Amino acid sequence: MVEGSVRAVGLPSLTVWITRTLPGAALTAARVRALGWTPLVSPLLEVRLLDAPVALDEVGALAFTSPNGVAAFARLRTERALPVFAVGDGTADAARCAGFAEVISAAGDVHDLVGLIDARRESFSGRLLRPGPREPAGDLDGALAALGIQGESCVVYETTATDLDAGGPEIGRLASGDMAAVLVHSPRAGRRLAGLLSHPAASRIICISKAAAQPLIEAGHPVVIAAHPGEAAMLAALGSA
């Protein structure tokens, strides 16, 4: 757990809990700090990269649904010539930083990614490969198959729960209102947070998408859903301190 500073006694909390996995959480912390808030980096999940075989025979394009997928693939294969379809701008930026030259962002969620691939289906031939997590948030392969597009997933990383539990100080502060907000970047993080909270939180819970918010809504927690799936919209919902 890393917090930027200690607030003065009697003042409203400026703390914003960042629950996303590292190393992305550090980038979010810098953006939160630039808005005048005090970031508290304490991930709900951690990423473990896998030494998995990635076959590229007859693959015509790649699809990534997170920066973690990009990092895991880049660690396993040196191929950078294939075109890349990215779910959002953050994932697209990660792909470009990894050395991919042809990258197109859906600037949204998995449904937007499917629409982008469908619209650009004539731009590649062969299979579309999605290197991703062991437990993906959406059925990208099924959605593509329904459109007659041959998609295939390969598992290159997995996310596991950190040792943060319901008795942790983050949960206590969130429940009591002793932090300004918590940022939830994924459906799995939403499920984990919902499982840790026994009572509705007194602080704002800002979710990146409806899918990330759904487990919390089902558990009876009030949430704020970003106007558009992406961190920029989450930070817009957070506002400036």
C-alpha positions in Angstrom: 0.0 0.0 0.0 1.5 3.4 -1.0 -0.1 6.7 -0.2 1.2 10.0 -1.4 0.8 12.1 1.8 -1.0 12.5 5.1 -4.0 14.8 5.2 -4.5 17.5 7.8 -6.8 16.7 10.7 -10.3 18.0 10.2 -10.1 18.5 6.5 -12.1 16.4 3.9 -10.2 13.4 2.7 -8.3 13.9 -0.6 -7.4 10.2 -0.8 -8.4 8.3 -3.9 -7.9 4.5 -3.7 -6.4 3.0 -6.9 -7.3 -0.7 -7.0 -5.9 -1.6 -10.5 -3.0 -3.9 -11.0 0.6 -2.8 -11.2 2.3 -1.4 -13.1 -0.7 0.4 -14.5 -1.7 1.6 -11.0 1.4 3.8 -10.9 0.4 5.6 -14.1 -3.1 6.1 -12.7 -1.6 7.5 -9.5 0.3 10.1 -11.4 -2.8 11.2 -13.2 -4.8 11.3 -9.9 -2.1 13.4 -8.2 -2.1 15.8 -11.1 -5.8 16.5 -10.4 -4.9 17.5 -6.8 -5.9 14.2 -5.1 -3.7 12.0 -2.9 -3.4 8.6 -4.6 -3.5 5.4 -2.5 -2.1 2.5 -4.5 -3.4 -0.8 -3.1 -4.3 -3.3 -5.9 -7.1 -5.7 -5.4 -5.5 -8.1 -8.0 -2.1 -8.9 -9.2 -0.9 -10.1 -12.6 1.2 -13.2 -13.1 2.7 -13.6 -16.6 2.7 -17.1 -17.9 5.3 -19.0 -20.0 2.7 -20.1 -22.5 3.4 -21.2 -26.2 1.9 -18.7 -28.6 1.5 -20.1 -32.1 1.2 -17.5 -34.9 0.6 -19.8 -37.8 -2.1 -18.4 -40.1 -2.7 -15.5 -37.7 -3.6 -12.3 -39.6 -4.1 -9.9 -36.7 -4.0 -9.6 -32.9 -6.6 -8.3 -30.5 -5.8 -7.0 -27.0 -8.3 -6.3 -24.3 -5.8 -4.8 -21.8 -2.2 -3.5 -21.4 -1.5 -6.7 -19.4 -2.2 -8.8 -22.5 0.2 -6.6 -24.6 3.0 -6.9 -22.0 2.5 -10.7 -21.7 2.6 -11.3 -25.5 5.6 -8.9 -26.0 7.5 -11.0 -23.4 6.8 -14.2 -25.3 7.1 -13.3 -28.9 9.1 -10.7 -30.9 6.5 -10.4 -33.8 5.5 -6.8 -34.2 4.4 -6.7 -37.8 0.8 -8.0 -37.3 -1.9 -5.4 -37.1 -3.4 -4.8 -33.7 -7.0 -4.1 -32.6 -7.1 -2.7 -29.1 -10.1 -2.4 -26.8 -9.2 1.1 -25.7 -6.7 4.0 -26.0 -4.7 2.8 -23.0 -4.2 -0.6 -24.5 -3.4 0.9 -27.9 -0.7 3.1 -26.3 0.8 0.0 -24.6 0.9 -1.8 -28.0 2.6 1.1 -29.7 5.1 1.3 -26.8 5.8 -2.4 -27.3 6.8 -1.8 -30.9 3.6 -2.5 -32.9 3.3 -0.1 -35.8 -0.2 -0.7 -37.0 -2.6 -0.2 -34.0 -6.3 0.7 -34.1 -8.2 1.5 -30.9 -11.9 0.8 -30.4 -11.9 3.5 -27.7 -14.5 1.5 -25.7 -15.3 -1.9 -24.3 -15.3 -5.4 -25.8 -18.5 -4.7 -27.7 -16.9 -1.8 -29.4 -13.8 -3.9 -30.1 -16.0 -6.5 -31.9 -17.6 -3.7 -33.9 -14.2 -2.4 -34.9 -12.9 -5.8 -36.0 -16.1 -6.5 -38.0 -15.8 -3.1 -39.7 -12.1 -3.9 -40.6 -12.5 -7.6 -41.3 -11.3 -7.1 -44.9 -8.0 -5.5 -43.8 -6.5 -8.9 -42.7 -6.7 -12.5 -43.7 -6.3 -15.5 -41.4 -7.1 -16.0 -37.8 -7.5 -13.2 -35.3 -5.6 -14.1 -32.1 -6.4 -12.6 -28.7 -3.5 -13.1 -26.2 -5.2 -12.5 -22.8 -6.1 -13.6 -19.3 -7.1 -17.0 -18.1 -10.5 -15.6 -17.1 -11.6 -13.0 -19.7 -14.3 -10.5 -18.8 -16.2 -11.0 -22.1 -16.7 -13.7 -24.8 -14.8 -12.0 -27.6 -14.3 -15.3 -29.5 -18.0 -16.1 -29.4 -19.0 -12.6 -30.5 -16.7 -12.8 -33.4 -17.8 -16.3 -34.4 -21.4 -15.0 -34.5 -20.2 -12.6 -37.2 -18.3 -15.3 -39.1 -14.9 -14.1 -38.0 -12.4 -16.7 -36.9 -11.1 -15.7 -33.5 -9.0 -17.6 -31.1 -7.7 -16.8 -27.6 -4.5 -17.9 -25.9 -3.8 -17.5 -22.2 -0.7 -15.5 -21.5 -1.4 -14.2 -18.0 -3.7 -14.6 -15.0 -4.9 -12.4 -12.3 -5.1 -13.5 -8.7 -6.3 -11.8 -5.5 -3.9 -9.8 -3.4 -3.7 -10.4 0.3 -6.0 -7.4 1.1 -8.9 -8.6 3.2 -12.2 -7.2 4.6 -10.3 -6.1 7.7 -7.8 -4.0 5.8 -7.6 -0.2 6.4 -8.6 0.6 2.9 -12.0 -1.2 3.3 -12.6 0.6 6.7 -11.8 4.0 5.2 -14.0 3.4 2.2 -16.9 2.3 4.3 -16.6 5.2 6.7 -16.2 7.9 4.1 -12.6 8.6 5.1 -11.5 8.7 1.4 -12.8 10.7 -1.5 -13.3 7.8 -3.9 -12.1 4.4 -5.1 -11.4 3.6 -8.8 -12.5 0.2 -10.1 -10.9 -0.7 -13.4 -12.3 -4.1 -14.2 -15.3 -6.5 -13.6 -13.1 -8.8 -11.6 -11.9 -6.0 -9.4 -15.6 -5.0 -9.0 -16.4 -8.5 -7.9 -13.6 -8.6 -5.4 -14.5 -5.2 -3.9 -18.1 -6.2 -3.6 -17.1 -9.3 -1.7 -15.0 -7.3 0.7 -17.6 -4.7 1.6 -20.2 -5.8 4.1 -22.0 -2.4 4.1 -22.6 0.3 1.5 -19.6 2.5 1.1 -19.8 6.1 2.3 -17.2 7.1 -0.3 -17.7 7.3 -4.0 -17.1 4.1 -6.1 -16.2 5.1 -9.6 -16.3 2.2 -12.2 -14.8 2.1 -15.6 -17.8 0.4 -17.2 -21.2 -1.1 -16.5 -19.6 -4.5 -16.4 -17.2 -3.4 -13.7 -20.0 -1.8 -11.7 -22.5 -4.7 -12.0 -21.2 -6.8 -9.1 -21.3 -3.8 -6.8 -24.7 -2.8 -7.9 -26.0 -6.3 -7.3 -24.5 -6.1 -3.8 -26.4 -2.9 -3.1 -23.6 -0.4 -3.4 -24.1 3.0 -5.0 -21.7 3.6 -7.9 -20.7 6.1 -10.4 -20.1 4.7 -13.9 -17.7 6.5 -16.3 -19.5 8.1 -19.2 -17.3 6.1 -21.6 -15.2 3.0 -20.9 -11.7 4.4 -20.2 -9.6 6.0 -17.5 -10.0 9.5 -18.9 -13.8 9.3 -18.3 -13.2 7.9 -14.8 -11.0 10.8 -13.9 -13.5 13.2 -15.4 -16.1 11.7 -13.0 -13.6 12.1 -10.2 -13.0 15.7 -11.0 -10.4 18.0 -9.5 -9.7 18.3 -5.8 
